[in-house]
């Protein structure tokens, strides 16, 4: 499955499950672990869990089974790793605290040579 098809499958699933505040971030060039991150909010721990399970199930049935999942049982922050696309579903308070959108939208760090003072 092409990355754009997988991204659309995830976005459709999030819409079907009534996820809120969906954000797609292109993180190519910022990390080697994935190409895109999608962040969405659920209204309760049960909602977060249901969304995460639906994303994992639809990925699997489309031939893209998750490489792993984290936090699905707890329901505050669930992560579904679909290799080239990582999906984060969080409660709003957790999402506000970690603010992944700001973290991953920051420009890549520029290395600077150390300045050696001359005395």
N, C-alpha and C positions, 0 to 999 in steps of 0.2 A: 504494500500500500504506500502510495506517495505521501510525503509529509503534509501537503495541502489537503489531501483527502482525509488523513487522520485528524488534522486540526479541525476540519469541518465536522467530522463525526463527533469529536469531543464537544465542539460548540453546540451542535444540534442536541446532544445528550444533555448538556447543561441547561439548554433552553427548555427541553422537555421536562426536566426535573425541577424547573423553576428556581435555578440558582440565581443569585443576585450579584450585581456589580462585577461582571465578568471582564477580565483584563487579559490581553494577549501580549506577551513580551518576546521580541526576537532577541535572543541572548547569544547568537552566533558571534564569535569574536570576543566574548566576555567569559565564556566557560567552554571547556571541552566535553562536559558531561551531557549536554543536550543542545538542541537548536532553538526550541521555543519553550516558554513557561506560560501556563494559563493559570490564573488565580481567580477564584470565585468564592462567594460567601454562601453559607447556608443559614437558615433561620434558627436552628436548634441542633444539638448534637445528633439527634436522630435524622434530621434532614441532611447534615454533612455526611453521615454514614451512608444514607440511601443514595445520595449523589455519587459518592465515591464508588460504591458497589455497582451502580449503573454504568459509570464510565469504564470500570474494569471489565464488566460483563460485555458491554458493546465492543470494546476493543478486542476482547478475546474472540467474540463471534465474527468479527471482521478480519480475523487472521493476525491481529496485533496484540497478543496477550501481554499483560503487564510484566515487566522485568521484576517488579516488586511493588509492594504497597506498604505504607506505614500509617499508623494512627487511626485506621478505620474503626477499630473497636472502641476507641476512646471518644471519637467524634468531635473533638475540638479543632483538630488540624489533621486532615487526611492528605496523603501524598500518593499519587499513582504515577509510576515511572513507566512510560511507554517508549523508552529509549530516546528517540529524537524529540520527544515532547513530554514534559513533566507537568502534571496537573496538581495544583494545591487547592483544596477546598477547606475553608476555615470559618469558624464563627467570627462575626464582625469584631469582637473585642480582641481576639487573637490576631486577626489580620491587621488591625490598627496598631497593635503593639509591635509586630515584626516588620510591617510596612515593606514587603518584598518588592513592590513596584518601585519605590524610591531606591532601594538597595540595588536592584538590577538595572535601573535606568541611569545610574551614576556613570559618568565617563570612566573608561578604563584608566587605571593609575599609570601615570607617566613616570618612568624611572628617571631619577635625577642623579647626576654624578655628585659625589660628595665634594664639597668645597673645602679645601684645606687652607686654613689661614696662613698667611706668610708673616712671620714676625721678624 
